[in-house]
Protein backbone atom coordinates (compact mmCIF):
# COMPACT_ATOMS: atom_id res chain seq x y z
CA UNK A 1 0.00 0.00 0.00
CA UNK A 2 1.40 3.36 -1.00
CA UNK A 3 0.52 6.65 0.60
CA UNK A 4 -0.03 9.54 -1.73
CA UNK A 5 1.55 12.82 -0.62
CA UNK A 6 -0.96 15.55 0.18
CA UNK A 7 -0.74 18.34 -2.33
CA UNK A 8 -1.56 21.79 -1.15
CA UNK A 9 -3.70 23.81 -3.49
CA UNK A 10 -1.99 26.78 -5.02
CA UNK A 11 -3.78 30.08 -4.40
CA UNK A 12 -5.65 31.50 -7.33
CA UNK A 13 -4.51 34.71 -9.00
CA UNK A 14 -6.79 36.96 -6.94
CA UNK A 15 -5.56 35.55 -3.62
CA UNK A 16 -1.94 35.83 -4.72
CA UNK A 17 -2.49 39.42 -5.86
CA UNK A 18 -4.05 40.30 -2.50
CA UNK A 19 -1.18 38.81 -0.51
CA UNK A 20 1.44 40.51 -2.69
CA UNK A 21 -0.35 43.85 -2.42
CA UNK A 22 -0.48 43.69 1.38
CA UNK A 23 3.18 42.68 1.46
CA UNK A 24 4.19 45.66 -0.68
CA UNK A 25 2.09 48.10 1.37
CA UNK A 26 3.94 47.02 4.52
CA UNK A 27 7.25 48.01 2.90
CA UNK A 28 6.11 51.52 1.94
CA UNK A 29 7.71 54.44 3.75
CA UNK A 30 4.63 56.47 4.66
CA UNK A 31 4.99 60.25 5.21
CA UNK A 32 4.23 61.79 8.56
CA UNK A 33 1.01 63.77 9.00
CA UNK A 34 2.91 67.09 8.80
CA UNK A 35 4.63 66.04 5.56
CA UNK A 36 1.34 64.91 4.04
CA UNK A 37 -0.38 68.20 4.92
CA UNK A 38 2.46 70.33 3.54
CA UNK A 39 2.64 68.31 0.32
CA UNK A 40 -1.15 68.57 -0.06
CA UNK A 41 -0.95 72.36 0.20
CA UNK A 42 1.80 72.43 -2.43
CA UNK A 43 -0.38 70.40 -4.81
CA UNK A 44 -3.38 72.68 -4.21
CA UNK A 45 -1.32 75.84 -4.81
CA UNK A 46 0.20 74.45 -8.02
CA UNK A 47 -3.27 73.43 -9.25
CA UNK A 48 -4.66 76.92 -8.60
CA UNK A 49 -1.72 78.56 -10.39
CA UNK A 50 -2.10 76.23 -13.38
CA UNK A 51 -5.86 76.87 -13.49
CA UNK A 52 -5.24 80.64 -13.57
CA UNK A 53 -2.60 80.29 -16.31
CA UNK A 54 -4.74 77.97 -18.46
CA UNK A 55 -7.85 80.10 -17.89
CA UNK A 56 -5.91 83.20 -18.92
CA UNK A 57 -4.58 81.53 -22.05
CA UNK A 58 -8.07 80.33 -22.91
CA UNK A 59 -9.43 83.85 -22.52
CA UNK A 60 -6.59 85.35 -24.65
CA UNK A 61 -7.10 82.83 -27.46
CA UNK A 62 -10.88 83.27 -27.28
CA UNK A 63 -10.50 87.04 -27.71
CA UNK A 64 -7.83 86.69 -30.41
CA UNK A 65 -9.76 84.26 -32.57
CA UNK A 66 -12.99 86.13 -31.89
CA UNK A 67 -11.55 89.35 -33.34
CA UNK A 68 -9.77 87.41 -36.10
CA UNK A 69 -13.03 85.77 -37.23
CA UNK A 70 -15.12 88.91 -36.66
CA UNK A 71 -17.29 87.65 -33.83
C-alpha positions in Angstrom: 0.0 0.0 0.0 1.4 3.4 -1.0 0.5 6.6 0.6 0.0 9.5 -1.7 1.6 12.8 -0.6 -1.0 15.6 0.2 -0.7 18.3 -2.3 -1.6 21.8 -1.1 -3.7 23.8 -3.5 -2.0 26.8 -5.0 -3.8 30.1 -4.4 -5.7 31.5 -7.3 -4.5 34.7 -9.0 -6.8 37.0 -6.9 -5.6 35.6 -3.6 -1.9 35.8 -4.7 -2.5 39.4 -5.9 -4.0 40.3 -2.5 -1.2 38.8 -0.5 1.4 40.5 -2.7 -0.4 43.9 -2.4 -0.5 43.7 1.4 3.2 42.7 1.5 4.2 45.7 -0.7 2.1 48.1 1.4 3.9 47.0 4.5 7.2 48.0 2.9 6.1 51.5 1.9 7.7 54.4 3.7 4.6 56.5 4.7 5.0 60.2 5.2 4.2 61.8 8.6 1.0 63.8 9.0 2.9 67.1 8.8 4.6 66.0 5.6 1.3 64.9 4.0 -0.4 68.2 4.9 2.5 70.3 3.5 2.6 68.3 0.3 -1.1 68.6 -0.1 -0.9 72.4 0.2 1.8 72.4 -2.4 -0.4 70.4 -4.8 -3.4 72.7 -4.2 -1.3 75.8 -4.8 0.2 74.4 -8.0 -3.3 73.4 -9.3 -4.7 76.9 -8.6 -1.7 78.6 -10.4 -2.1 76.2 -13.4 -5.9 76.9 -13.5 -5.2 80.6 -13.6 -2.6 80.3 -16.3 -4.7 78.0 -18.5 -7.9 80.1 -17.9 -5.9 83.2 -18.9 -4.6 81.5 -22.1 -8.1 80.3 -22.9 -9.4 83.9 -22.5 -6.6 85.4 -24.6 -7.1 82.8 -27.5 -10.9 83.3 -27.3 -10.5 87.0 -27.7 -7.8 86.7 -30.4 -9.8 84.3 -32.6 -13.0 86.1 -31.9 -11.5 89.3 -33.3 -9.8 87.4 -36.1 -13.0 85.8 -37.2 -15.1 88.9 -36.7 -17.3 87.7 -33.8 
